[in-house]
């Protein structure tokens, strides 16, 4: 037809006298031939049937057509179609059907009948596809439940800007554990919850601990882009946590260069990051100094602090694109601090304690796509923690019990991911860890423990449909120190009930070595206790719609081979934990208000460590509830928040009663904060004020008894309330919109 158009154009030119007369004969000769060819052109019949690729059921109303033509048809009630075309040669045949991925195929048309039977694959919307949710609170993937972003953490009144403090507002975590270090999840001790950064285990995620006072997390929430808080049933990629895993992914390349300055009642901080013009590289770091001396001078503390808490920390990071799809990341952290105090013992004697801590952590990782089907994650990290501790009991001076504790962890990790289509994936890999534990005291005892730990794992997310997914994993672990190997199977299932709701189930085995203290004690016994075990069973219901999230979860956890220290070290302990949990978050009902409610019921008993019988452990409360609410007032550029934490009393050891049957008073804590957003010259500024335990209620975590059991003192916070006032400035990055987005 293009030739015909050219000839007709030539005829028009001839009529205007622009072509030679000889063209007339050519046109008159060729035109009849062209029309003859058009009338007798070969036609191709395209026919077939459109089917669902999995169910093989016919698809009614699918559109089948040749690209850039009007030739096509629609499938009938049997999925069949048929149409004719005069097009020839290489063409593109396209099939479209709502809710399914389009299918295109290049074909060669030469007349006759062309048979085409496409099988379509159901497409997915990331907001609608089913995901694994049992036991996991995620903020790393927008198609999953977004629970706590960095701004959620720093604006939660009771968290104090600490990631672990904010996690305590979620179901499953204990809120009244202010006297013990760690994150206590579903009846597990503080050592049973592990932290991972970019896939690597963090050996000491908390600052140095002291008797009767909990420690804070070491890392800033703004360091991370993604957070997965698994209260059980977590991925086979991770291990050595019988109860929980906190999985953190560090930020990638920032959008622009920026600087930060923090001034508060407890210290100073400064940070800077530079991004290259091509946005392929960034480098940055920060320095932070904390000194609670001035604060303690204004607010009286219960202990007599001989050395006010003081810390100096620095961190640095480097990001580099290595290829079109590769990113190299380095993060390094160093912190040194000291704290010392005297406190009154139950028999009126003085107990003194002083600790100097130095901690180093480094993390190097590379992530990249080898092609459309393969992704590779490589990582390594090194950490070292040193504590010089001095203690005294009624001597008037430190020194009689002086000891040094050091540990380090070197690790390497590799994970390969194979994508099958858009949803189904297979992940497999391995890791190696070399751990050292050194303990030395002034009496001459010197312990040096070394462990080569290796693990390999494989796990697959199999999407049977977009409504049904199964995650099947297997993890194998070996410890040279324990001389044991274990295999841990793990399975999760999730089924989407409707557009907004789904149910999930998770089951698995989780193994863990004993903590450092138990391993040191084992040197006296001449034997190292083996792996401890927990089996998880979790059933979850989740509903997400219109900025509202509802989660209901029930769980049962069975403990075996727990380490006991009653006479000799042995793996003859056992226990269980079971409970029900609720989480509801609403950012829609009340304009500008974001609030969430969590509740946990826990029934747990265990026989471990020095426990003579199975009993509810001292770190577990039966009922825990939290209300967190935030409101942004755009007219005055102010955000206000409150958090109310409640827990029933925890068991404590009373030598005059049966073992761990007594309970502390119920725990109450109402905290409030306010943030004012403004600009100071060219800097975006946030002024913050906050106070914990506004109602000034008595908080008792337990009791210390005298050796004869006749006298006791309550274990309480250093002060009933904590006040915080600070100002935060940033250049280059305006976080005001982040605050607005977070509140709406």
NUNU-547377 format. One line per 8 residues: number of its first residue (from 1); for each residue x, y, z of C-alpha. Coordinates in steps of 0.02 Angstrom, whole numbers, always signed. Example, Ala and Ser with C-alpha at 12.3 -4.5 7.8 and 13.67 -1.06 7.14 Angstrom:
1 = +615:-225:+390 ~ +684:-53:+357
END
This chain:
1 = +0:+0:+0 ~ +148:+117:+23 ~ +192:+95:-162 ~ +12:+136:-210 ~ +18:+296:-109 ~ +180:+348:-193 ~ +107:+318:-364 ~ -52:+414:-325
9 = +56:+558:-265 ~ +152:+550:-428 ~ -12:+555:-525 ~ -63:+711:-431 ~ +101:+793:-476 ~ +74:+745:-657 ~ -95:+831:-657 ~ -6:+988:-603
17 = +115:+971:-748 ~ +260:+933:-637 ~ +304:+761:-708 ~ +355:+705:-880 ~ +220:+630:-992 ~ +312:+464:-995 ~ +256:+437:-815 ~ +77:+428:-879
25 = +106:+264:-967 ~ +191:+192:-812 ~ +49:+242:-696 ~ -85:+175:-813 ~ +11:+12:-826 ~ +51:-14:-642 ~ -113:+38:-560 ~ -215:-110:-621
33 = -78:-228:-561 ~ -78:-149:-388 ~ -266:-166:-370 ~ -254:-345:-430 ~ -124:-387:-298 ~ -231:-308:-160 ~ -384:-407:-211 ~ -292:-573:-212
41 = -168:-546:-65 ~ -137:-697:+46 ~ -233:-697:+209 ~ -176:-780:+370 ~ -298:-853:+495 ~ -240:-839:+676 ~ -332:-948:+799 ~ -310:-1033:+966
49 = -362:-1036:+1148 ~ -310:-926:+1296 ~ -284:-1021:+1460 ~ -233:-985:+1638 ~ -53:-1044:+1652 ~ -81:-1135:+1818 ~ -261:-1192:+1823 ~ -273:-1220:+1634
57 = -446:-1143:+1641 ~ -502:-1040:+1488 ~ -493:-851:+1504 ~ -647:-760:+1437 ~ -630:-589:+1358 ~ -441:-586:+1327 ~ -385:-468:+1188 ~ -275:-545:+1054
65 = -209:-431:+915 ~ -64:-388:+801 ~ +34:-238:+864 ~ +11:-78:+761 ~ -139:-149:+666 ~ -327:-160:+686 ~ -324:-348:+665 ~ -374:-446:+818
73 = -509:-537:+917 ~ -578:-570:+1091 ~ -580:-744:+1171 ~ -752:-824:+1194 ~ -829:-922:+1338 ~ -708:-1066:+1301 ~ -559:-951:+1288 ~ -553:-978:+1100
81 = -524:-844:+968 ~ -503:-829:+779 ~ -469:-687:+658 ~ -396:-655:+486 ~ -261:-534:+432 ~ -182:-480:+271 ~ -21:-432:+359 ~ +129:-538:+311
89 = +308:-564:+364 ~ +373:-530:+540 ~ +238:-467:+658 ~ +212:-454:+846 ~ +61:-544:+919 ~ +4:-477:+1088 ~ -118:-547:+1218 ~ -189:-438:+1357
97 = -305:-488:+1499 ~ -347:-392:+1657 ~ -258:-462:+1809 ~ -132:-561:+1706 ~ +39:-524:+1634 ~ +31:-481:+1448 ~ +108:-606:+1327 ~ +192:-556:+1164
105 = +268:-665:+1030 ~ +355:-625:+868 ~ +277:-724:+725 ~ +306:-745:+539 ~ +144:-737:+437 ~ +144:-818:+264 ~ -40:-861:+240 ~ -136:-1013:+293
113 = -177:-1050:+475 ~ -68:-997:+622 ~ -106:-1088:+785 ~ -74:-985:+944 ~ -119:-1051:+1118 ~ -51:-930:+1248 ~ -47:-974:+1433 ~ -57:-819:+1542
121 = +21:-796:+1713 ~ -76:-704:+1847 ~ +1:-534:+1878 ~ +22:-460:+2050 ~ +5:-293:+2134 ~ +138:-275:+2269 ~ +9:-201:+2386 ~ -107:-349:+2361
129 = +6:-500:+2348 ~ +14:-614:+2500 ~ +173:-602:+2607 ~ +248:-698:+2752 ~ +192:-606:+2910 ~ +190:-733:+3052 ~ +305:-672:+3189 ~ +375:-525:+3089
137 = +352:-337:+3099 ~ +429:-260:+2943 ~ +469:-83:+2890 ~ +590:-124:+2751 ~ +471:-164:+2609 ~ +321:-54:+2569 ~ +218:-202:+2513 ~ +230:-275:+2687
145 = +170:-205:+2852 ~ +262:-43:+2881 ~ +274:-32:+3069 ~ +419:+73:+3132 ~ +520:+190:+3022 ~ +667:+290:+3095 ~ +555:+440:+3130 ~ +432:+326:+3221
153 = +573:+275:+3336 ~ +638:+449:+3377 ~ +462:+522:+3400 ~ +397:+382:+3513 ~ +389:+464:+3684 ~ +445:+315:+3788 ~ +585:+260:+3671 ~ +708:+400:+3707
161 = +772:+390:+3528 ~ +826:+210:+3556 ~ +778:+75:+3429 ~ +757:-56:+3565 ~ +652:+63:+3669 ~ +532:+86:+3523 ~ +523:-102:+3492 ~ +460:-123:+3670
169 = +298:-39:+3615 ~ +262:-186:+3499 ~ +176:-346:+3557 ~ +288:-486:+3616 ~ +420:-374:+3697 ~ +430:-338:+3883 ~ +419:-155:+3935 ~ +462:-169:+4120
177 = +638:-241:+4100 ~ +726:-80:+4151 ~ +846:-172:+4266 ~ +917:-295:+4140 ~ +1011:-280:+3976 ~ +932:-346:+3817 ~ +770:-364:+3723 ~ +654:-489:+3808
185 = +535:-572:+3686 ~ +398:-700:+3719 ~ +471:-773:+3877 ~ +649:-773:+3812 ~ +798:-703:+3906 ~ +893:-550:+3845 ~ +1026:-659:+3763 ~ +897:-750:+3656
193 = +860:-598:+3545 ~ +996:-566:+3415 ~ +1032:-412:+3310 ~ +1094:-420:+3129 ~ +1158:-275:+3024 ~ +1164:-306:+2836 ~ +1153:-492:+2874 ~ +1296:-496:+3001
201 = +1273:-538:+3184 ~ +1309:-396:+3307 ~ +1393:-470:+3460 ~ +1367:-321:+3578 ~ +1224:-211:+3515 ~ +1203:-127:+3686 ~ +1314:-8:+3781 ~ +1406:-73:+3934
209 = +1286:-143:+4064 ~ +1288:-111:+4250 ~ +1199:-203:+4391 ~ +1014:-158:+4404 ~ +1017:-32:+4261 ~ +974:-73:+4080 ~ +1086:-21:+3936 ~ +1039:+73:+3776
217 = +1065:+18:+3598 ~ +1226:+78:+3516 ~ +1165:+126:+3343 ~ +1065:+275:+3279 ~ +894:+233:+3202 ~ +934:+345:+3053 ~ +1077:+229:+3005 ~ +950:+103:+2940
225 = +830:+102:+2792 ~ +742:-59:+2841 ~ +690:-146:+3001 ~ +624:-322:+3025 ~ +580:-363:+3205 ~ +543:-549:+3210 ~ +465:-608:+3372 ~ +483:-788:+3313
233 = +486:-902:+3163 ~ +617:-801:+3071 ~ +711:-844:+2910 ~ +836:-987:+2895 ~ +963:-858:+2838 ~ +990:-812:+3021 ~ +1031:-911:+3176 ~ +1088:-914:+3357
241 = +932:-831:+3426 ~ +808:-945:+3514 ~ +675:-810:+3530 ~ +695:-664:+3413 ~ +792:-579:+3273 ~ +808:-393:+3239 ~ +864:-378:+3058 ~ +928:-206:+3006
249 = +981:-145:+2833 ~ +1091:+9:+2823 ~ +1052:+156:+2710 ~ +1109:+155:+2529 ~ +1178:+307:+2437 ~ +1099:+468:+2504 ~ +1019:+591:+2383 ~ +1127:+740:+2429
257 = +1266:+805:+2539 ~ +1210:+855:+2713 ~ +1269:+902:+2886 ~ +1194:+880:+3060 ~ +1219:+956:+3231 ~ +1139:+897:+3394 ~ +1141:+992:+3558 ~ +1052:+919:+3709
265 = +1051:+911:+3897 ~ +1156:+752:+3890 ~ +1283:+789:+3754 ~ +1336:+851:+3583 ~ +1344:+775:+3411 ~ +1403:+824:+3238 ~ +1391:+733:+3072 ~ +1433:+764:+2889
273 = +1405:+670:+2728 ~ +1464:+711:+2551 ~ +1386:+644:+2392 ~ +1481:+654:+2228 ~ +1397:+745:+2082 ~ +1366:+584:+1986 ~ +1282:+513:+2143 ~ +1389:+359:+2128
281 = +1488:+383:+2288 ~ +1465:+454:+2462 ~ +1571:+468:+2618 ~ +1528:+532:+2790 ~ +1541:+515:+2976 ~ +1493:+585:+3145 ~ +1562:+619:+3319 ~ +1453:+609:+3475
289 = +1493:+652:+3654 ~ +1380:+607:+3800 ~ +1405:+667:+3979 ~ +1266:+650:+4106 ~ +1363:+744:+4239 ~ +1276:+913:+4214 ~ +1107:+826:+4206 ~ +1139:+727:+4366
297 = +1190:+889:+4452 ~ +1013:+954:+4420 ~ +914:+794:+4441 ~ +956:+690:+4595 ~ +992:+505:+4562 ~ +967:+362:+4684 ~ +1143:+288:+4670 ~ +1292:+393:+4717
305 = +1380:+406:+4549 ~ +1567:+408:+4578 ~ +1591:+429:+4391 ~ +1447:+502:+4295 ~ +1404:+409:+4133 ~ +1518:+478:+3998 ~ +1542:+416:+3819 ~ +1636:+470:+3664
313 = +1590:+390:+3500 ~ +1630:+408:+3317 ~ +1566:+324:+3160 ~ +1604:+330:+2975 ~ +1528:+261:+2817 ~ +1571:+243:+2633 ~ +1455:+200:+2487 ~ +1512:+162:+2309
321 = +1420:+102:+2155 ~ +1528:-34:+2081 ~ +1427:-64:+1923 ~ +1257:-29:+1854 ~ +1179:-148:+1982 ~ +1310:-158:+2119 ~ +1334:-63:+2283 ~ +1481:-73:+2404
329 = +1447:-14:+2583 ~ +1562:+9:+2731 ~ +1513:+59:+2907 ~ +1631:+81:+3056 ~ +1593:+125:+3238 ~ +1698:+157:+3392 ~ +1638:+204:+3565 ~ +1726:+222:+3733
337 = +1640:+259:+3897 ~ +1641:+243:+4085 ~ +1517:+240:+4228 ~ +1539:+208:+4414 ~ +1426:+216:+4567 ~ +1401:+165:+4748 ~ +1234:+99:+4808 ~ +1163:+38:+4972
345 = +1150:-151:+4995 ~ +1005:-228:+5095 ~ +1115:-247:+5251 ~ +1163:-62:+5242 ~ +1336:-100:+5173 ~ +1398:-8:+5019 ~ +1416:-94:+4851 ~ +1531:-8:+4727
353 = +1543:-37:+4541 ~ +1645:+43:+4401 ~ +1661:-8:+4218 ~ +1764:+59:+4074 ~ +1705:+1:+3903 ~ +1778:+14:+3728 ~ +1683:-55:+3579 ~ +1728:-69:+3395
361 = +1614:-128:+3255 ~ +1646:-131:+3067 ~ +1538:-196:+2926 ~ +1582:-214:+2740 ~ +1454:-277:+2616 ~ +1423:-288:+2429 ~ +1258:-318:+2342 ~ +1233:-335:+2156
369 = +1131:-416:+2018 ~ +1232:-531:+1908 ~ +1088:-534:+1783 ~ +899:-535:+1787 ~ +894:-704:+1874 ~ +1037:-693:+1999 ~ +1077:-580:+2145 ~ +1229:-594:+2258
377 = +1259:-528:+2435 ~ +1433:-534:+2510 ~ +1479:-469:+2682 ~ +1607:-469:+2820 ~ +1618:-387:+2990 ~ +1730:-372:+3141 ~ +1687:-319:+3317 ~ +1783:-306:+3480
385 = +1718:-264:+3652 ~ +1823:-234:+3809 ~ +1763:-206:+3987 ~ +1876:-164:+4134 ~ +1771:-190:+4289 ~ +1806:-152:+4471 ~ +1686:-189:+4614 ~ +1689:-183:+4803
393 = +1575:-234:+4945 ~ +1583:-132:+5105 ~ +1769:-95:+5086 ~ +1760:+90:+5050 ~ +1867:+73:+4895 ~ +1864:-17:+4728 ~ +1985:-153:+4689 ~ +1957:-320:+4779
401 = +1859:-391:+4633 ~ +1940:-325:+4476 ~ +1923:-415:+4312 ~ +1937:-390:+4126 ~ +1814:-458:+3997 ~ +1847:-454:+3811 ~ +1761:-532:+3662 ~ +1777:-518:+3475
409 = +1687:-584:+3323 ~ +1752:-599:+3145 ~ +1629:-660:+3015 ~ +1603:-686:+2829 ~ +1439:-715:+2740 ~ +1381:-750:+2562 ~ +1203:-767:+2498 ~ +1148:-803:+2320
417 = +969:-773:+2263 ~ +892:-851:+2109 ~ +732:-771:+2044 ~ +601:-876:+1957 ~ +482:-751:+1881 ~ +437:-603:+1989 ~ +388:-690:+2150 ~ +465:-861:+2178
425 = +644:-855:+2241 ~ +777:-974:+2302 ~ +908:-910:+2425 ~ +1059:-1010:+2481 ~ +1226:-972:+2559 ~ +1336:-990:+2709 ~ +1428:-899:+2847 ~ +1582:-920:+2954
433 = +1613:-842:+3124 ~ +1768:-841:+3233 ~ +1726:-790:+3411 ~ +1844:-757:+3555 ~ +1799:-741:+3740 ~ +1931:-688:+3865 ~ +1904:-673:+4052 ~ +2038:-627:+4178
441 = +2030:-569:+4360 ~ +2154:-509:+4488 ~ +2152:-679:+4577 ~ +2243:-757:+4429 ~ +2099:-843:+4342 ~ +2126:-827:+4154 ~ +2003:-902:+4030 ~ +2022:-898:+3840
449 = +1887:-977:+3734 ~ +1890:-991:+3545 ~ +1749:-1049:+3432 ~ +1742:-1081:+3246 ~ +1559:-1077:+3199 ~ +1499:-1118:+3023 ~ +1325:-1125:+2949 ~ +1247:-1158:+2781
457 = +1067:-1128:+2732 ~ +942:-1138:+2590 ~ +770:-1062:+2582 ~ +638:-1036:+2449 ~ +484:-927:+2437 ~ +365:-1025:+2326 ~ +213:-929:+2264 ~ +84:-1060:+2219
465 = -31:-915:+2176 ~ -27:-731:+2224 ~ -143:-784:+2366 ~ -39:-928:+2432 ~ +146:-932:+2471 ~ +258:-1056:+2560 ~ +431:-1022:+2631 ~ +531:-1179:+2660
473 = +704:-1170:+2735 ~ +841:-1277:+2810 ~ +990:-1219:+2912 ~ +1140:-1324:+2966 ~ +1256:-1261:+3104 ~ +1418:-1323:+3182 ~ +1519:-1258:+3330 ~ +1698:-1315:+3359
481 = +1692:-1260:+3541 ~ +1536:-1362:+3577 ~ +1591:-1503:+3462 ~ +1412:-1516:+3397 ~ +1313:-1491:+3238 ~ +1127:-1461:+3219 ~ +1002:-1452:+3076 ~ +858:-1329:+3093
489 = +707:-1345:+2976 ~ +590:-1195:+2958 ~ +424:-1176:+2867 ~ +305:-1029:+2844 ~ +140:-1021:+2751 ~ +30:-873:+2709 ~ -141:-866:+2625 ~ -232:-708:+2571
497 = -414:-713:+2625 ~ -462:-556:+2530 ~ -392:-396:+2462 ~ -353:-332:+2638 ~ -328:-484:+2749 ~ -224:-642:+2762 ~ -174:-781:+2881 ~ +1:-848:+2910
505 = +79:-996:+3000 ~ +260:-1025:+3047 ~ +353:-1172:+3124 ~ +537:-1203:+3151 ~ +682:-1256:+3259 ~ +805:-1128:+3328 ~ +970:-1169:+3412 ~ +1087:-1063:+3517
513 = +1251:-1078:+3610 ~ +1257:-1031:+3793 ~ +1314:-854:+3835 ~ +1494:-810:+3878 ~ +1468:-819:+4067 ~ +1407:-998:+4056 ~ +1553:-1048:+3946 ~ +1677:-974:+4071
521 = +1592:-1068:+4212 ~ +1608:-1227:+4111 ~ +1797:-1222:+4127 ~ +1777:-1264:+4312 ~ +1662:-1408:+4267 ~ +1777:-1471:+4130 ~ +1640:-1480:+3998 ~ +1560:-1355:+3880
529 = +1369:-1362:+3875 ~ +1296:-1397:+3703 ~ +1166:-1313:+3594 ~ +1003:-1256:+3672 ~ +843:-1276:+3570 ~ +675:-1191:+3547 ~ +533:-1247:+3433 ~ +413:-1110:+3374
537 = +231:-1126:+3321 ~ +147:-964:+3265 ~ -24:-924:+3193 ~ -56:-748:+3129 ~ -202:-648:+3059 ~ -170:-480:+2976 ~ -287:-346:+2907 ~ -225:-190:+2816
545 = -338:-60:+2737 ~ -356:+129:+2731 ~ -202:+166:+2838 ~ -259:+42:+2970 ~ -167:-114:+3024 ~ -235:-253:+3134 ~ -131:-403:+3186 ~ -184:-549:+3296
553 = -56:-682:+3336 ~ -49:-837:+3444 ~ +110:-935:+3479 ~ +181:-1084:+3570 ~ +367:-1106:+3604 ~ +446:-1264:+3674 ~ +619:-1256:+3755 ~ +736:-1404:+3766
561 = +917:-1431:+3821 ~ +928:-1267:+3917 ~ +1090:-1246:+4014 ~ +1076:-1272:+4202 ~ +1206:-1228:+4334 ~ +1133:-1305:+4492 ~ +1273:-1429:+4528 ~ +1366:-1454:+4365
569 = +1338:-1373:+4197 ~ +1218:-1478:+4095 ~ +1090:-1466:+3955 ~ +948:-1536:+4060 ~ +838:-1380:+4070 ~ +671:-1359:+3985 ~ +523:-1242:+3975 ~ +383:-1169:+3871
577 = +305:-1003:+3824 ~ +134:-975:+3749 ~ +26:-822:+3723 ~ -89:-710:+3623 ~ -46:-539:+3551 ~ -138:-394:+3472 ~ -76:-245:+3374 ~ -184:-107:+3300
585 = -120:+50:+3213 ~ -233:+187:+3144 ~ -175:+338:+3043 ~ -345:+373:+2964 ~ -486:+394:+3089 ~ -424:+550:+3178 ~ -357:+685:+3064 ~ -171:+710:+3088
593 = -165:+578:+3226 ~ -62:+420:+3218 ~ -85:+295:+3360 ~ -57:+113:+3396 ~ -111:-7:+3532 ~ -23:-168:+3576 ~ -66:-303:+3702 ~ +22:-465:+3749
601 = -33:-608:+3859 ~ +108:-724:+3908 ~ +111:-889:+4001 ~ +287:-956:+4024 ~ +390:-1065:+4139 ~ +566:-1133:+4126 ~ +700:-1224:+4223 ~ +870:-1156:+4175
609 = +1029:-1084:+4251 ~ +1011:-1095:+4441 ~ +821:-1124:+4446 ~ +785:-1279:+4553 ~ +612:-1303:+4473 ~ +514:-1241:+4324 ~ +455:-1064:+4361 ~ +404:-903:+4277
617 = +569:-810:+4250 ~ +603:-642:+4331 ~ +603:-549:+4164 ~ +427:-601:+4111 ~ +262:-515:+4149 ~ +98:-602:+4108 ~ +10:-450:+4036 ~ +90:-305:+3940
625 = -3:-162:+3855 ~ +54:-4:+3765 ~ -32:+148:+3690 ~ +68:+265:+3578 ~ -11:+421:+3501 ~ +60:+564:+3396 ~ -20:+722:+3329 ~ +52:+852:+3212
633 = -12:+1031:+3217 ~ +37:+1111:+3050 ~ -18:+1286:+3104 ~ +114:+1292:+3240 ~ +233:+1165:+3158 ~ +232:+1059:+3315 ~ +220:+872:+3340 ~ +162:+804:+3508
641 = +163:+625:+3569 ~ +127:+515:+3717 ~ +161:+335:+3762 ~ +82:+236:+3903 ~ +163:+71:+3953 ~ +84:-53:+4073 ~ +139:-223:+4136 ~ +82:-336:+4276
649 = +207:-378:+4412 ~ +357:-488:+4376 ~ +418:-632:+4486 ~ +560:-601:+4608 ~ +657:-715:+4725 ~ +603:-703:+4906 ~ +704:-825:+5014 ~ +560:-833:+5139
657 = +432:-891:+5008 ~ +415:-1027:+4880 ~ +526:-1007:+4728 ~ +478:-855:+4620 ~ +296:-846:+4676 ~ +303:-665:+4735 ~ +266:-523:+4615 ~ +324:-343:+4601
665 = +193:-205:+4592 ~ +118:-172:+4420 ~ +223:-62:+4306 ~ +155:+104:+4241 ~ +245:+232:+4134 ~ +165:+382:+4048 ~ +288:+477:+3938 ~ +258:+634:+3834
673 = +361:+732:+3709 ~ +345:+880:+3591 ~ +444:+932:+3437 ~ +444:+1104:+3357 ~ +497:+1115:+3175 ~ +573:+1273:+3107 ~ +723:+1344:+3014 ~ +872:+1436:+3087
681 = +961:+1532:+2950 ~ +987:+1398:+2816 ~ +968:+1250:+2934 ~ +815:+1143:+2961 ~ +792:+1133:+3149 ~ +693:+1025:+3271 ~ +679:+1073:+3454 ~ +628:+928:+3565
689 = +570:+913:+3745 ~ +516:+753:+3831 ~ +486:+676:+4001 ~ +459:+497:+4057 ~ +346:+438:+4199 ~ +246:+599:+4200 ~ +136:+535:+4341 ~ +291:+503:+4448
697 = +235:+325:+4489 ~ +341:+204:+4586 ~ +428:+79:+4472 ~ +500:-76:+4555 ~ +590:-206:+4449 ~ +630:-326:+4591 ~ +712:-339:+4763 ~ +884:-375:+4835
705 = +888:-474:+4998 ~ +1020:-481:+5132 ~ +1110:-649:+5155 ~ +997:-694:+5303 ~ +841:-648:+5204 ~ +780:-526:+5336 ~ +810:-361:+5244 ~ +781:-306:+5067
713 = +798:-155:+4953 ~ +695:-119:+4799 ~ +775:-115:+4627 ~ +713:+46:+4548 ~ +767:+165:+4410 ~ +908:+286:+4452 ~ +774:+422:+4456 ~ +586:+415:+4443
721 = +583:+530:+4294 ~ +698:+574:+4151 ~ +690:+743:+4064 ~ +761:+777:+3892 ~ +787:+942:+3802 ~ +877:+953:+3637 ~ +897:+1042:+3472 ~ +941:+957:+3308
729 = +999:+1049:+3153 ~ +1027:+985:+2977 ~ +1095:+1062:+2818 ~ +1062:+994:+2645 ~ +919:+879:+2695 ~ +754:+952:+2753 ~ +666:+823:+2861 ~ +507:+926:+2883
737 = +418:+834:+2744 ~ +472:+668:+2820 ~ +388:+720:+2982 ~ +230:+770:+2889 ~ +227:+608:+2790 ~ +255:+510:+2949 ~ +106:+591:+3033 ~ -18:+576:+2890
END
